[in-house]
Amino acid sequence: MTTLSPTPRSTVRRLGNRARTDRADLYAVLDAGLVCHLGVVLDGAPVVLPTGYGRLDDTLYLHGSTGAATLRAAARGESICVTVTHLDGIVHARAVFHFSMNYRSAVVHGVPRLVTDDDERLAGLRAITENLAPGSWDHAREPTRKELAATQVVALDLAEASVKMRTGPPVDDDEDVAAGAAWAGVLPVRTVHGTPEPCPLLPADVEVPGHVSGREAPGEGGQQAG
C-alpha cells in the first residue's frame, strides 16, 4: 500500500487539513525519530512510557526486559498505541490564542505480537539499534544467548496509523495583523548530536569510529540528528 487507510480511531478529526495520507510520510516520521512513546492499559489505568524502536518495511519493533509490564501486556495481545513526534518550531502569534507548534507526528494503533523466531528477533533488535545508532550493529558485539533470553521483542504492524504535520507561519486574525504591534513568526527547534564523549575506561589510542563522528552537529564536524 502507498496510502494510509484511516480507521475510526486513526482518522484525524481536528484540523484534518494537517493530516497526511501518503505512507511515505509515515515512514519519514518514524525513521527520523529516536524515541517513541508506548501507550498501554495496565490494571485499568493508562501507562505511557518512552522507549527505543526500529522499523522494517511495514513492521515496527519494540524491545525491553522480559520483566517489563508494558511489554508483557503487549505480548498478551492487548491493544497498544505508539506515537512519535518531532518538534520543528514554536509558532509565535500576535494573539496568545493562536500560538502553536510546527511539528511532524505519527500515531500507530494495533495489537502487537511477541516475536519468537530467532532470526526475526535478531532482525528486530538490529533495526532498533540501527535506528538509534546507525552503523553500530556491525561495530559492537552481538547479543549472547543469555542476553537474548532476558530480552523481549514485539512487532507492531503499521496498517493502522495516522500522520499529522504543521508547517509555516502563524495564522492570526486580520485585525491583529493590521495592528502590527507584536512580533510574530517561528522560532525553529532542532535536535543535534554533539561531540562524542569517550568512555573513561576506553584506551586513549582508540579513535572515534566514523559512524559516530559523522553524526556530530554542524559547527562540530557533523550532521543534524533528525
C-alpha positions as CSV (number, residue, x, y, z in Angstrom):
1,M,0.0,0.0,0.0
2,T,1.2,3.5,-0.8
3,T,-1.5,5.3,1.1
4,L,-2.8,5.1,4.7
5,S,-6.3,3.6,5.2
6,P,-7.8,5.5,8.1
7,T,-9.9,3.6,10.7
8,P,-12.3,5.2,13.1
9,R,-9.6,5.6,15.7
10,S,-6.8,6.6,13.3
11,T,-8.8,9.3,11.5
12,V,-7.6,12.8,12.1
13,R,-10.8,14.7,13.1
14,R,-9.4,18.1,14.3
15,L,-7.6,20.2,11.8
16,G,-7.9,17.5,9.2
17,N,-6.0,19.6,6.6
18,R,-2.8,18.8,8.6
19,A,-3.3,15.0,8.0
20,R,-1.1,13.2,5.6
21,T,-2.2,10.0,3.8
22,D,0.9,9.1,1.9
23,R,2.5,6.1,3.6
24,A,6.0,7.6,2.7
25,D,5.2,10.4,5.2
26,L,4.6,7.8,7.9
27,Y,7.9,6.1,7.2
28,A,9.7,9.5,7.1
29,V,8.4,10.5,10.6
30,L,9.2,7.1,12.1
31,D,12.7,6.8,10.5
32,A,13.7,10.3,11.7
33,G,12.8,9.6,15.3
34,L,14.9,8.2,18.1
35,V,12.3,7.7,20.8
36,C,8.7,6.6,20.7
37,H,6.0,6.6,23.4
38,L,4.3,3.3,24.0
39,G,0.8,3.5,25.5
40,V,-0.9,0.6,27.1
41,V,-3.6,0.0,29.7
42,L,-2.3,-1.8,32.9
43,D,-4.7,-2.7,35.7
44,G,-7.3,-0.5,34.2
45,A,-5.1,2.6,34.0
46,P,-3.2,4.1,31.0
47,V,0.6,4.0,31.1
48,V,2.7,5.8,28.5
49,L,6.5,5.2,28.5
50,P,9.3,6.3,26.2
51,T,11.3,3.6,24.5
52,G,13.5,2.9,21.5
53,Y,12.2,1.3,18.3
54,G,13.0,0.3,14.8
55,R,11.2,-0.1,11.5
56,L,11.5,-2.8,8.9
57,D,9.1,-2.2,6.0
58,D,5.6,-2.2,7.5
59,T,6.6,-3.5,10.9
60,L,7.6,-1.6,14.0
61,Y,9.8,-3.4,16.5
62,L,10.0,-2.6,20.2
63,H,12.1,-4.3,22.9
64,G,12.7,-4.4,26.6
65,S,13.2,-6.7,29.6
66,T,11.2,-9.8,29.8
67,G,10.0,-8.4,33.1
68,A,8.7,-5.2,31.7
69,A,5.0,-5.0,32.5
70,T,4.2,-2.9,29.4
71,L,5.7,-5.4,27.0
72,R,4.2,-8.3,28.8
73,A,0.8,-6.7,28.3
74,A,1.6,-6.1,24.7
75,A,2.7,-9.7,24.3
76,R,-0.6,-10.9,25.7
77,G,-2.4,-9.5,22.7
78,E,-3.7,-6.3,24.2
79,S,-4.1,-3.2,22.0
80,I,-1.4,-0.6,22.2
81,C,-0.7,2.9,20.8
82,V,2.8,4.1,19.7
83,T,3.5,7.7,19.0
84,V,6.5,9.6,17.5
85,T,6.7,13.4,17.5
86,H,9.2,15.9,16.1
87,L,9.0,19.5,17.3
88,D,10.3,21.7,14.5
89,G,9.4,25.2,15.7
90,I,7.5,27.3,18.2
91,V,4.9,29.5,16.4
92,H,4.7,32.9,17.9
93,A,1.5,34.6,17.0
94,R,0.1,38.2,17.6
95,A,-2.5,36.8,20.0
96,V,-1.8,34.1,22.5
97,F,-4.9,32.1,21.3
98,H,-3.0,31.4,18.0
99,F,0.3,30.4,19.4
100,S,1.2,26.9,18.1
101,M,3.9,24.5,17.1
102,N,5.3,23.3,13.8
103,Y,5.6,19.5,14.1
104,R,5.6,16.1,12.5
105,S,3.8,13.3,14.3
106,A,2.7,9.7,13.8
107,V,0.3,7.6,15.8
108,V,0.1,3.8,15.3
109,H,-2.6,1.6,16.8
110,G,-2.7,-2.2,16.8
111,V,-2.3,-5.4,18.6
112,P,1.4,-6.4,18.7
113,R,2.7,-9.9,18.5
114,L,5.5,-11.5,20.5
115,V,8.5,-12.3,18.3
116,T,9.6,-15.8,18.9
117,D,11.5,-16.6,15.7
118,D,15.3,-16.2,16.4
119,D,16.1,-14.7,13.0
120,E,13.3,-12.2,13.3
121,R,14.2,-11.3,16.8
122,L,17.8,-10.5,15.7
123,A,16.5,-8.6,12.7
124,G,14.2,-6.6,15.0
125,L,17.0,-5.8,17.5
126,R,19.2,-4.8,14.7
127,A,16.5,-2.4,13.4
128,I,16.2,-0.9,16.8
129,T,19.9,-0.5,17.2
130,E,20.5,1.0,13.8
131,N,17.6,3.4,14.2
132,L,19.2,4.8,17.3
133,A,22.9,4.5,16.3
134,P,23.4,3.7,12.6
135,G,26.4,1.5,11.9
136,S,26.6,0.2,15.5
137,W,25.2,-3.3,15.0
138,D,28.2,-4.4,12.9
139,H,30.7,-2.4,15.2
140,A,29.7,-3.8,18.6
141,R,29.4,-7.3,19.9
142,E,26.1,-9.0,19.1
143,P,23.9,-10.2,22.0
144,T,24.6,-13.5,23.7
145,R,22.1,-16.3,24.3
146,K,21.7,-15.2,27.9
147,E,21.1,-11.6,26.9
148,L,18.6,-12.7,24.2
149,A,16.8,-14.8,26.9
150,A,16.4,-11.6,29.0
151,T,15.1,-9.5,26.1
152,Q,11.6,-9.4,24.8
153,V,10.8,-8.2,21.3
154,V,7.3,-7.3,20.0
155,A,6.3,-6.4,16.5
156,L,3.5,-4.0,15.6
157,D,2.0,-3.8,12.1
158,L,1.8,-0.3,10.6
159,A,-1.6,-1.0,9.0
160,E,-3.5,1.4,11.3
161,A,-1.7,4.7,11.5
162,S,-2.1,8.4,11.1
163,V,0.3,11.2,10.3
164,K,-0.2,14.9,11.1
165,M,2.0,17.9,10.4
166,R,2.0,21.7,10.8
167,T,4.4,24.0,8.9
168,G,4.6,27.7,8.2
169,P,3.9,31.0,10.0
170,P,1.2,31.9,12.5
171,V,-2.4,32.2,11.4
172,D,-3.7,35.4,13.1
173,D,-6.9,37.3,12.9
174,D,-6.9,40.1,10.3
175,E,-7.3,42.8,13.0
176,D,-4.3,41.6,14.9
177,V,-2.2,41.6,11.7
178,A,-3.4,45.1,10.9
179,A,-2.4,46.3,14.4
180,G,1.2,45.1,13.9
181,A,2.2,45.7,17.5
182,A,3.5,42.3,18.5
183,W,6.3,40.3,16.9
184,A,5.1,37.1,15.1
185,G,7.0,34.3,13.4
186,V,8.5,30.9,14.0
187,L,11.4,30.1,16.4
188,P,12.9,26.9,14.8
189,V,13.8,24.0,17.1
190,R,16.5,21.5,16.2
191,T,17.8,18.3,17.8
192,V,21.5,17.7,17.0
193,H,24.3,15.4,18.0
194,G,27.2,16.9,20.0
195,T,30.8,16.0,20.2
196,P,31.4,12.3,21.1
197,E,32.5,11.8,24.8
198,P,34.6,8.6,25.1
199,C,34.0,6.2,28.0
200,P,36.5,6.8,30.8
201,L,37.6,3.1,30.5
202,L,38.4,3.4,26.8
203,P,42.1,3.2,25.9
204,A,43.5,6.6,24.8
205,D,44.5,5.2,21.4
206,V,41.0,4.1,20.4
207,E,39.7,6.6,17.8
208,V,36.1,7.6,17.5
209,P,34.7,5.5,14.6
210,G,33.3,7.2,11.5
211,H,29.7,6.1,12.1
212,V,29.8,8.1,15.4
213,S,31.9,11.1,14.5
214,G,30.0,11.6,11.3
215,R,26.8,12.4,13.3
216,E,28.2,15.4,15.1
217,A,26.3,18.7,14.9
218,P,27.1,21.4,12.4
219,G,29.9,23.5,13.7
220,E,31.3,20.5,15.5
221,G,32.1,18.5,12.3
222,G,28.9,16.5,11.7
223,Q,25.2,16.5,10.9
224,Q,21.8,17.1,12.3
225,A,20.1,14.4,14.3
226,G,16.7,14.4,12.8
